[in-house]
Amino acid sequence: MKTERRHELKENDLAHFLSTTMEAAKERGQTIAVVVLAIAAVAVVGIWTMSSRSQAHVSAWASKQELTYPNPEDGRLNLATLVSLRRASSDKTFVLDCLTDQGAIALDLASRTTPAPDAQLNAMAKDAFDELLALFGHQLVPAGVGHSGLASVAENEFANDQNPAHKEEARRHLKAITENAALYSGTPFMDQALARLNDLDRVFTPITFAPAPPAPATVEDGDDAAEGDSAGDADSSSEKVDPPVEADDPATPNDLDAPSDPPGSAG
């Protein structure tokens, strides 16, 4: 009897638990459904966002590949487009690639202008290398590219204004490589920086130009000179020239032989 009683009590307890659980589930059913829908919505938005970003990254890379830089003028415009693409992207790899290209291409285009490197293109290169160091300066290759590029920018600035302060700026960036042997030892960055430091005095020697030769005489100047010579000739020809003095006629031989009349012989 006691065993049966205990079994009945357990069945009653289980039935009560199931009944209570079902009622609670019914009461909270709407809340649970809302939570499930919210989680599903967040997941969908996340997937859509990732897909959209992926498409945007692919589109940015494709647009970048279409840019060309055939000459300084066209290159200047396409560099501006490259800057816009970079600023609109959150892809760090894309940003790194754009900054590296911007600096190198701007330096190359600046070197093609005469008689001196283009100041605007040189400034675009400087902006790229500065930002490269700011964002990726902890990485070996971006830091080496940034410091080497800024040393080249300083050389171009010196070519434009002959300011000796640019020499020290170049030295600072090159030493940032040579004095960091732990990072750059055995790399091309180290070899190039050492060679450029040794050549620094020659590169930053002020350039003096010989004075320009006088301008050649024009046709009008030649005519005026000819007219002046003609007038001088006319003046000299108009001067009075004294005739040569005629000497007395010399005595003829007959005159010498004839005897002169003696005085008092006349008459």
TORKOL-738403 format. One record per residue (C-alpha): residue in three letters; residue number from 0; z, x, y. Coordinates in Angstrom, 2 decimals. Layout:
<tilos>
{type = ALA seq = NUM w = Z u = X v = Y}
...
</tilos>
This chain:
<tilos>
{type = MET seq = 0 w = 0.00 u = 0.00 v = 0.00}
{type = LYS seq = 1 w = 0.93 u = 2.69 v = 2.45}
{type = THR seq = 2 w = -2.31 u = 4.57 v = 1.68}
{type = GLU seq = 3 w = -4.43 u = 1.49 v = 2.29}
{type = ARG seq = 4 w = -2.55 u = 0.82 v = 5.53}
{type = ARG seq = 5 w = -3.20 u = 4.30 v = 6.83}
{type = HIS seq = 6 w = -6.90 u = 3.96 v = 5.95}
{type = GLU seq = 7 w = -7.14 u = 0.70 v = 7.88}
{type = LEU seq = 8 w = -5.49 u = 2.27 v = 10.91}
{type = LYS seq = 9 w = -7.97 u = 5.16 v = 10.86}
{type = GLU seq = 10 w = -10.90 u = 2.74 v = 10.65}
{type = ASN seq = 11 w = -9.50 u = 0.79 v = 13.57}
{type = ASP seq = 12 w = -9.09 u = 3.95 v = 15.63}
{type = LEU seq = 13 w = -12.68 u = 5.05 v = 14.91}
{type = ALA seq = 14 w = -14.03 u = 1.63 v = 15.75}
{type = HIS seq = 15 w = -12.08 u = 1.63 v = 19.02}
{type = PHE seq = 16 w = -13.42 u = 5.10 v = 19.94}
{type = LEU seq = 17 w = -17.02 u = 4.10 v = 19.21}
{type = SER seq = 18 w = -16.65 u = 0.87 v = 21.17}
{type = THR seq = 19 w = -15.13 u = 2.65 v = 24.15}
{type = THR seq = 20 w = -17.83 u = 5.37 v = 24.09}
{type = MET seq = 21 w = -20.66 u = 2.85 v = 23.98}
{type = GLU seq = 22 w = -19.25 u = 0.91 v = 26.92}
{type = ALA seq = 23 w = -18.88 u = 4.10 v = 28.95}
{type = ALA seq = 24 w = -22.43 u = 5.11 v = 28.12}
{type = LYS seq = 25 w = -23.68 u = 1.74 v = 29.28}
{type = GLU seq = 26 w = -21.76 u = 2.01 v = 32.53}
{type = ARG seq = 27 w = -23.01 u = 5.54 v = 33.18}
{type = GLY seq = 28 w = -26.48 u = 5.04 v = 31.86}
{type = GLN seq = 29 w = -28.05 u = 4.60 v = 35.28}
{type = THR seq = 30 w = -26.32 u = 7.70 v = 36.65}
{type = ILE seq = 31 w = -27.42 u = 9.80 v = 33.69}
{type = ALA seq = 32 w = -30.98 u = 8.54 v = 34.04}
{type = VAL seq = 33 w = -31.02 u = 9.47 v = 37.73}
{type = VAL seq = 34 w = -29.70 u = 12.96 v = 36.95}
{type = VAL seq = 35 w = -32.30 u = 13.46 v = 34.23}
{type = LEU seq = 36 w = -35.08 u = 12.35 v = 36.58}
{type = ALA seq = 37 w = -33.83 u = 14.67 v = 39.32}
{type = ILE seq = 38 w = -33.78 u = 17.63 v = 36.94}
{type = ALA seq = 39 w = -37.29 u = 16.79 v = 35.79}
{type = ALA seq = 40 w = -38.49 u = 16.50 v = 39.39}
{type = VAL seq = 41 w = -37.02 u = 19.89 v = 40.29}
{type = ALA seq = 42 w = -38.71 u = 21.44 v = 37.28}
{type = VAL seq = 43 w = -42.06 u = 19.92 v = 38.22}
{type = VAL seq = 44 w = -41.75 u = 21.10 v = 41.82}
{type = GLY seq = 45 w = -40.83 u = 24.58 v = 40.64}
{type = ILE seq = 46 w = -43.80 u = 24.76 v = 38.30}
{type = TRP seq = 47 w = -46.13 u = 23.45 v = 41.02}
{type = THR seq = 48 w = -44.76 u = 25.94 v = 43.55}
{type = MET seq = 49 w = -45.20 u = 28.84 v = 41.16}
{type = SER seq = 50 w = -48.72 u = 27.69 v = 40.39}
{type = SER seq = 51 w = -49.54 u = 27.31 v = 44.08}
{type = ARG seq = 52 w = -48.17 u = 30.77 v = 44.87}
{type = SER seq = 53 w = -50.13 u = 32.24 v = 42.01}
{type = GLN seq = 54 w = -53.31 u = 30.63 v = 43.31}
{type = ALA seq = 55 w = -52.52 u = 31.84 v = 46.84}
{type = HIS seq = 56 w = -52.02 u = 35.40 v = 45.57}
{type = VAL seq = 57 w = -55.29 u = 35.32 v = 43.68}
{type = SER seq = 58 w = -57.08 u = 33.96 v = 46.75}
{type = ALA seq = 59 w = -55.54 u = 36.65 v = 48.98}
{type = TRP seq = 60 w = -56.65 u = 39.45 v = 46.64}
{type = ALA seq = 61 w = -60.15 u = 37.99 v = 46.51}
{type = SER seq = 62 w = -60.35 u = 37.76 v = 50.31}
{type = LYS seq = 63 w = -59.14 u = 41.34 v = 50.65}
{type = GLN seq = 64 w = -61.82 u = 42.62 v = 48.30}
{type = GLU seq = 65 w = -64.53 u = 41.00 v = 50.45}
{type = LEU seq = 66 w = -63.59 u = 43.02 v = 53.55}
{type = THR seq = 67 w = -65.80 u = 45.97 v = 54.46}
{type = TYR seq = 68 w = -65.44 u = 48.69 v = 57.08}
{type = PRO seq = 69 w = -68.92 u = 50.12 v = 57.75}
{type = ASN seq = 70 w = -68.26 u = 51.31 v = 61.31}
{type = PRO seq = 71 w = -65.48 u = 51.36 v = 63.90}
{type = GLU seq = 72 w = -66.48 u = 48.11 v = 65.61}
{type = ASP seq = 73 w = -66.85 u = 45.96 v = 62.48}
{type = GLY seq = 74 w = -63.97 u = 47.78 v = 60.85}
{type = ARG seq = 75 w = -61.67 u = 46.91 v = 63.74}
{type = LEU seq = 76 w = -62.31 u = 43.18 v = 63.22}
{type = ASN seq = 77 w = -61.84 u = 43.32 v = 59.46}
{type = LEU seq = 78 w = -58.64 u = 45.32 v = 59.83}
{type = ALA seq = 79 w = -57.27 u = 42.45 v = 61.93}
{type = THR seq = 80 w = -58.16 u = 40.07 v = 59.07}
{type = LEU seq = 81 w = -56.40 u = 42.38 v = 56.62}
{type = VAL seq = 82 w = -53.26 u = 42.29 v = 58.76}
{type = SER seq = 83 w = -53.34 u = 38.47 v = 58.77}
{type = LEU seq = 84 w = -53.70 u = 38.34 v = 54.98}
{type = ARG seq = 85 w = -50.77 u = 40.71 v = 54.55}
{type = ARG seq = 86 w = -48.46 u = 38.79 v = 56.86}
{type = ALA seq = 87 w = -49.22 u = 35.52 v = 55.08}
{type = SER seq = 88 w = -48.39 u = 36.91 v = 51.63}
{type = SER seq = 89 w = -45.05 u = 37.16 v = 49.84}
{type = ASP seq = 90 w = -46.49 u = 39.29 v = 47.05}
{type = LYS seq = 91 w = -44.87 u = 42.73 v = 47.47}
{type = THR seq = 92 w = -47.61 u = 44.46 v = 45.50}
{type = PHE seq = 93 w = -50.23 u = 42.90 v = 47.75}
{type = VAL seq = 94 w = -48.30 u = 43.87 v = 50.88}
{type = LEU seq = 95 w = -47.96 u = 47.46 v = 49.67}
{type = ASP seq = 96 w = -51.67 u = 47.68 v = 48.92}
{type = CYS seq = 97 w = -52.62 u = 46.19 v = 52.30}
{type = LEU seq = 98 w = -50.40 u = 48.57 v = 54.28}
{type = THR seq = 99 w = -51.77 u = 51.58 v = 52.42}
{type = ASP seq = 100 w = -55.36 u = 50.49 v = 53.01}
{type = GLN seq = 101 w = -54.74 u = 49.60 v = 56.65}
{type = GLY seq = 102 w = -53.32 u = 53.02 v = 57.46}
{type = ALA seq = 103 w = -55.97 u = 55.03 v = 55.61}
{type = ILE seq = 104 w = -58.95 u = 52.96 v = 56.82}
{type = ALA seq = 105 w = -57.78 u = 52.88 v = 60.44}
{type = LEU seq = 106 w = -57.39 u = 56.68 v = 60.44}
{type = ASP seq = 107 w = -60.86 u = 57.13 v = 58.96}
{type = LEU seq = 108 w = -62.47 u = 54.81 v = 61.50}
{type = ALA seq = 109 w = -60.61 u = 56.47 v = 64.40}
{type = SER seq = 110 w = -61.98 u = 59.86 v = 63.35}
{type = ARG seq = 111 w = -65.56 u = 58.54 v = 63.58}
{type = THR seq = 112 w = -65.37 u = 57.81 v = 67.31}
{type = THR seq = 113 w = -66.39 u = 60.40 v = 69.88}
{type = PRO seq = 114 w = -65.48 u = 62.38 v = 71.86}
{type = ALA seq = 115 w = -61.87 u = 61.66 v = 70.79}
{type = PRO seq = 116 w = -60.18 u = 59.48 v = 68.14}
{type = ASP seq = 117 w = -60.06 u = 55.80 v = 69.06}
{type = ALA seq = 118 w = -56.58 u = 55.02 v = 70.45}
{type = GLN seq = 119 w = -56.50 u = 51.40 v = 69.25}
{type = LEU seq = 120 w = -57.47 u = 52.26 v = 65.68}
{type = ASN seq = 121 w = -54.96 u = 55.11 v = 65.70}
{type = ALA seq = 122 w = -52.25 u = 52.65 v = 66.78}
{type = MET seq = 123 w = -53.18 u = 50.31 v = 63.90}
{type = ALA seq = 124 w = -52.76 u = 53.22 v = 61.50}
{type = LYS seq = 125 w = -49.37 u = 54.05 v = 63.01}
{type = ASP seq = 126 w = -48.16 u = 50.44 v = 62.64}
{type = ALA seq = 127 w = -49.17 u = 50.41 v = 58.98}
{type = PHE seq = 128 w = -47.46 u = 53.70 v = 58.11}
{type = ASP seq = 129 w = -44.30 u = 52.76 v = 60.02}
{type = GLU seq = 130 w = -44.01 u = 49.48 v = 58.12}
{type = LEU seq = 131 w = -44.83 u = 51.22 v = 54.84}
{type = LEU seq = 132 w = -41.82 u = 53.47 v = 55.32}
{type = ALA seq = 133 w = -39.62 u = 50.57 v = 56.42}
{type = LEU seq = 134 w = -40.41 u = 48.42 v = 53.37}
{type = PHE seq = 135 w = -41.13 u = 50.96 v = 50.63}
{type = GLY seq = 136 w = -39.67 u = 54.24 v = 51.89}
{type = HIS seq = 137 w = -37.43 u = 54.50 v = 48.82}
{type = GLN seq = 138 w = -40.49 u = 54.91 v = 46.56}
{type = LEU seq = 139 w = -42.16 u = 58.31 v = 46.14}
{type = VAL seq = 140 w = -45.82 u = 57.45 v = 46.70}
{type = PRO seq = 141 w = -45.45 u = 55.01 v = 49.61}
{type = ALA seq = 142 w = -43.04 u = 57.37 v = 51.38}
{type = GLY seq = 143 w = -45.36 u = 60.35 v = 50.89}
{type = VAL seq = 144 w = -48.33 u = 58.36 v = 52.17}
{type = GLY seq = 145 w = -46.33 u = 57.13 v = 55.15}
{type = HIS seq = 146 w = -45.08 u = 60.54 v = 56.29}
{type = SER seq = 147 w = -48.44 u = 62.26 v = 55.73}
{type = GLY seq = 148 w = -50.24 u = 59.47 v = 57.58}
{type = LEU seq = 149 w = -47.91 u = 59.58 v = 60.57}
{type = ALA seq = 150 w = -48.45 u = 63.35 v = 60.85}
{type = SER seq = 151 w = -52.20 u = 62.64 v = 61.08}
{type = VAL seq = 152 w = -51.57 u = 59.95 v = 63.69}
{type = ALA seq = 153 w = -49.68 u = 62.53 v = 65.78}
{type = GLU seq = 154 w = -52.65 u = 64.92 v = 65.54}
{type = ASN seq = 155 w = -54.99 u = 62.22 v = 66.85}
{type = GLU seq = 156 w = -52.63 u = 61.38 v = 69.70}
{type = PHE seq = 157 w = -52.53 u = 65.05 v = 70.69}
{type = ALA seq = 158 w = -56.33 u = 65.17 v = 70.68}
{type = ASN seq = 159 w = -56.30 u = 62.30 v = 73.19}
{type = ASP seq = 160 w = -53.62 u = 63.38 v = 75.65}
{type = GLN seq = 161 w = -52.75 u = 67.06 v = 74.82}
{type = ASN seq = 162 w = -49.04 u = 66.17 v = 74.87}
{type = PRO seq = 163 w = -47.10 u = 68.89 v = 72.97}
{type = ALA seq = 164 w = -44.45 u = 66.34 v = 71.92}
{type = HIS seq = 165 w = -46.86 u = 65.10 v = 69.24}
{type = LYS seq = 166 w = -46.63 u = 68.49 v = 67.54}
{type = GLU seq = 167 w = -42.91 u = 68.03 v = 66.95}
{type = GLU seq = 168 w = -43.50 u = 64.50 v = 65.71}
{type = ALA seq = 169 w = -45.97 u = 65.81 v = 63.14}
{type = ARG seq = 170 w = -43.56 u = 68.57 v = 62.14}
{type = ARG seq = 171 w = -40.77 u = 66.03 v = 61.59}
{type = HIS seq = 172 w = -42.84 u = 63.93 v = 59.19}
{type = LEU seq = 173 w = -44.14 u = 66.93 v = 57.26}
{type = LYS seq = 174 w = -40.61 u = 68.33 v = 56.89}
{type = ALA seq = 175 w = -39.47 u = 64.95 v = 55.57}
{type = ILE seq = 176 w = -41.60 u = 65.86 v = 52.56}
{type = THR seq = 177 w = -41.04 u = 69.62 v = 52.28}
{type = GLU seq = 178 w = -37.26 u = 69.34 v = 52.66}
{type = ASN seq = 179 w = -37.00 u = 66.72 v = 49.91}
{type = ALA seq = 180 w = -37.80 u = 68.94 v = 46.94}
{type = ALA seq = 181 w = -35.92 u = 66.67 v = 44.55}
{type = LEU seq = 182 w = -38.47 u = 63.94 v = 45.20}
{type = TYR seq = 183 w = -41.68 u = 65.81 v = 46.04}
{type = SER seq = 184 w = -41.49 u = 69.12 v = 44.18}
{type = GLY seq = 185 w = -44.64 u = 69.71 v = 42.14}
{type = THR seq = 186 w = -46.54 u = 66.83 v = 43.78}
{type = PRO seq = 187 w = -49.70 u = 67.01 v = 45.93}
{type = PHE seq = 188 w = -47.61 u = 65.69 v = 48.82}
{type = MET seq = 189 w = -45.52 u = 68.88 v = 48.81}
{type = ASP seq = 190 w = -48.53 u = 71.23 v = 48.61}
{type = GLN seq = 191 w = -50.38 u = 69.47 v = 51.43}
{type = ALA seq = 192 w = -47.32 u = 69.26 v = 53.67}
{type = LEU seq = 193 w = -46.61 u = 73.00 v = 53.31}
{type = ALA seq = 194 w = -50.22 u = 73.89 v = 54.11}
{type = ARG seq = 195 w = -50.25 u = 71.63 v = 57.15}
{type = LEU seq = 196 w = -47.00 u = 73.09 v = 58.46}
{type = ASN seq = 197 w = -48.47 u = 76.58 v = 58.26}
{type = ASP seq = 198 w = -51.53 u = 75.39 v = 60.20}
{type = LEU seq = 199 w = -49.59 u = 73.41 v = 62.78}
{type = ASP seq = 200 w = -49.93 u = 75.90 v = 65.65}
{type = ARG seq = 201 w = -53.70 u = 76.05 v = 65.31}
{type = VAL seq = 202 w = -54.13 u = 72.27 v = 65.06}
{type = PHE seq = 203 w = -52.00 u = 71.65 v = 68.14}
{type = THR seq = 204 w = -53.62 u = 74.27 v = 70.37}
{type = PRO seq = 205 w = -54.75 u = 72.65 v = 73.65}
{type = ILE seq = 206 w = -58.51 u = 72.44 v = 73.97}
{type = THR seq = 207 w = -59.98 u = 73.66 v = 77.26}
{type = PHE seq = 208 w = -63.52 u = 72.92 v = 78.24}
{type = ALA seq = 209 w = -65.78 u = 75.19 v = 80.34}
{type = PRO seq = 210 w = -66.76 u = 73.76 v = 83.73}
{type = ALA seq = 211 w = -69.92 u = 71.74 v = 83.68}
{type = PRO seq = 212 w = -73.05 u = 73.57 v = 84.87}
{type = PRO seq = 213 w = -74.54 u = 72.46 v = 88.21}
{type = ALA seq = 214 w = -76.94 u = 69.60 v = 88.06}
{type = PRO seq = 215 w = -80.63 u = 70.61 v = 88.04}
{type = ALA seq = 216 w = -82.66 u = 70.05 v = 91.20}
{type = THR seq = 217 w = -84.40 u = 66.73 v = 91.34}
{type = VAL seq = 218 w = -88.04 u = 66.18 v = 92.32}
{type = GLU seq = 219 w = -87.00 u = 65.11 v = 95.82}
{type = ASP seq = 220 w = -84.93 u = 68.27 v = 96.23}
{type = GLY seq = 221 w = -87.94 u = 70.37 v = 95.21}
{type = ASP seq = 222 w = -90.19 u = 68.64 v = 97.74}
{type = ASP seq = 223 w = -87.66 u = 69.19 v = 100.49}
{type = ALA seq = 224 w = -87.43 u = 72.86 v = 99.62}
{type = ALA seq = 225 w = -91.22 u = 73.21 v = 99.66}
{type = GLU seq = 226 w = -91.38 u = 71.50 v = 103.04}
{type = GLY seq = 227 w = -88.74 u = 73.88 v = 104.36}
{type = ASP seq = 228 w = -90.73 u = 76.91 v = 103.18}
{type = SER seq = 229 w = -93.89 u = 75.56 v = 104.83}
{type = ALA seq = 230 w = -92.13 u = 75.03 v = 108.12}
{type = GLY seq = 231 w = -90.78 u = 78.58 v = 107.97}
{type = ASP seq = 232 w = -94.27 u = 79.95 v = 107.44}
{type = ALA seq = 233 w = -95.59 u = 77.95 v = 110.39}
{type = ASP seq = 234 w = -92.86 u = 79.26 v = 112.65}
{type = SER seq = 235 w = -93.51 u = 82.85 v = 111.67}
{type = SER seq = 236 w = -97.26 u = 82.46 v = 112.21}
{type = SER seq = 237 w = -96.72 u = 81.07 v = 115.70}
{type = GLU seq = 238 w = -94.87 u = 84.17 v = 116.91}
{type = LYS seq = 239 w = -96.80 u = 86.29 v = 119.49}
{type = VAL seq = 240 w = -98.07 u = 89.58 v = 118.13}
{type = ASP seq = 241 w = -98.83 u = 92.36 v = 120.58}
{type = PRO seq = 242 w = -102.30 u = 93.87 v = 120.15}
{type = PRO seq = 243 w = -102.37 u = 97.53 v = 119.18}
{type = VAL seq = 244 w = -102.50 u = 100.06 v = 122.10}
{type = GLU seq = 245 w = -105.95 u = 101.69 v = 122.39}
{type = ALA seq = 246 w = -105.88 u = 105.48 v = 122.82}
{type = ASP seq = 247 w = -108.06 u = 107.30 v = 125.40}
{type = ASP seq = 248 w = -111.49 u = 108.10 v = 124.13}
{type = PRO seq = 249 w = -111.59 u = 111.70 v = 123.10}
{type = ALA seq = 250 w = -113.91 u = 114.02 v = 124.90}
{type = THR seq = 251 w = -117.29 u = 114.37 v = 123.40}
{type = PRO seq = 252 w = -118.72 u = 117.79 v = 122.59}
{type = ASN seq = 253 w = -121.32 u = 117.51 v = 125.41}
{type = ASP seq = 254 w = -118.61 u = 116.93 v = 127.92}
{type = LEU seq = 255 w = -116.88 u = 120.10 v = 126.81}
{type = ASP seq = 256 w = -119.99 u = 122.26 v = 127.03}
{type = ALA seq = 257 w = -121.22 u = 121.10 v = 130.52}
{type = PRO seq = 258 w = -120.00 u = 123.37 v = 133.34}
{type = SER seq = 259 w = -118.13 u = 121.78 v = 136.07}
{type = ASP seq = 260 w = -119.49 u = 121.93 v = 139.63}
{type = PRO seq = 261 w = -117.85 u = 124.73 v = 141.70}
{type = PRO seq = 262 w = -115.89 u = 123.62 v = 144.68}
{type = GLY seq = 263 w = -117.86 u = 123.46 v = 147.86}
{type = SER seq = 264 w = -121.20 u = 123.35 v = 146.10}
{type = ALA seq = 265 w = -121.96 u = 119.83 v = 147.18}
{type = GLY seq = 266 w = -124.40 u = 119.37 v = 150.02}
</tilos>
